[in-house]
């Protein structure tokens, strides 16, 4: 089977786990996958190692997931994207770097959805000269796109100003005519 045929299988069924030339292709776990993994562990004694093989996931991440659900309940999976404040991140980073608490323990206590999140914060903290900065998400806009956006905003502002001046002139003209008719 060629790489392209295998990749088309992945496109058709992303749940299939396929090895190509030593590379492992896997899909992100859905909420239902996470619930199933937890329930299988809790009710049927399916180990995190077995689940990791079945779902193509990292064993340590599944241990984290199971512990997170044990500690915070299945509802923890309902929390969507959270934008953490600089102060929140700073407290978490300080607990790991200065209080020498285990990063996974801090992540679990705080209910972070991923064990890698705190490691990313620490890495960025060190890269940014020991400052906590909330980085912008996504790719930065190209200079040309930025200029176009600025020009569109300027155009909109000038159009609004122009309409305002036209209406003001119309009102002044109308009042002038009304005053001339009264005389």
N, C-alpha and C positions, 0 to 999 in steps of 0.2 A: 504494500500500500504506500502510495507516495505521500509526501508531507501535505500536499494540497488536498488530496482525498481525505486525509486525517483531519485537517483543519476544517474541511466542509462538514465532517461529522460533528466537530465541536460546535459549529454554527447551528447545526440542526438540533443537537441535544447537548446543551452546556453542562448537564449533570454527569456526562460520561467523563471518566478520568482516563487520560491517554498518555502513554509515554512515547516520546519521539526523540530519538538520538540522545537519550539520557535526560531530557528535559521533562518536567512534570507540568502538565497543564491542568488547572483546576479552576472552579468557579468560586465566587464569594458565597459564603453561607447565607441563605435566606433566614428570615426570622423563624419560619417553620422548621428549617434544618436545625437551628439552634435549640428549639423546643424539643424536637425529636431526639437530638443527641442527649439533652439533659434527661428527658423521660426514660430513654433507654439505659442511661447510666444509673438513674435513681431506681427504676422499677425492675430492670432486667439484668442488672449487674454487667452491662456492656462497658468495658473499660474505655478510657479516653484514647488509649493506644489503638484499640479496635476501631473506634469511631474515626480517629485520625486517618487510618488506612482507608476506611469506607468512604469518607467524605473528601479525602485528599487535603486534609487540613493539618496544620502544625499541632503536634501533640501538646506542647506547652500552652498554646493559645486555647486549646480545648479544656485543659485543666483550669486555665484562668476563667473561661466562660462558665464552667460548671461551678466553680467557687463563687463567682460573681452572682450567679442565680441563687445559689444556696444562701448567700449572705443578704441579698437585696430582694429576692423573690423574682418570679418570672416576669413581673411588671417592668423590671429594669430593661427588658427588651423593647418596651414601648416608647422609651425615650428616644426622640429623634436627634437630629444634629443639635449639638449644644455649643454655643460660642462662649468659651470660658473667659472670664475677666483676667486682666494682667495680675491682679492681686491673688486670685485663686491659683493661677499657675505658679506664681512666686512662692506662695505658701507650700505648695506641693513639692516644688523643686528644692526649697530649703529643707524640708523634712528628709529628703533623700540625700542631698549633698552635705548638709551641716549636722543634721541629727542622726545621720547614718542609718535611717530606716530603709528597709528593703523596698525597692521601687514597685514591685508587684503588690506588696502589702498596702502601700500608700494608694496605688491605683484601685485596689479592691475596696479599701475603706471609703474612698471618694466616689466609688461607683462609676469609674471611667469605663466606657464601652470596650476599650482595647488596652491591652497591657503595653502596647508600643507607644501609646499616646504620651505617656510621661517621659519615656526615653527620647522621643522627638523634642519635647519641650526642653529637656536638659541639654540635648545637642545644640539646639538653637540658642539657648541661654549662653552656652560657652562660645558659640560662634559670634554672638552679638556682644561680646565683651562683658559677660556676666550681667546683662540687662534682659529683662523679660519684655518682649515686644510682640504684639499681636500682628502677625504677618498677614498681608492681603492674600486672599485666596485667588487661585486661577492665574493665568498668564498675564503679564503686563501688556497693556495696549501698545501697539506699534505707534511710532511717532506720527505717521501719516493718519492713522485712525484717530489719534488724539486731536490732531489739528482739525480734522473733519468734524469731530464732535464739538470742539470749541467754536468752529465757524457756524455750525448749525445752531448752537445756543445763542451766539451773537446775532445771527439772522432772525431767530425767533424774538429776541429782545427788541431788535430794531423794528421788526414788523409790529409788535405790540405798541411800541412808542409811536410809530407812524400812525397806527389806527387811533390812538389816543389823541394825537395832535389833530387829525382830521375831524374827529368828533367834537373836540374843543372848538375848532374853527367853525364848524357848522353851528354849534350852540351860540357862539359870539355873533355870527352872521344873523342868526334867527332873532336874537335879542335886539340887535341893531335895527333890523327891519321892523320888529314889533314896536320899538320906540319911535321910529319914523312915522309909522301908521297912526300912533296915538297923538301925534302933533297936529 
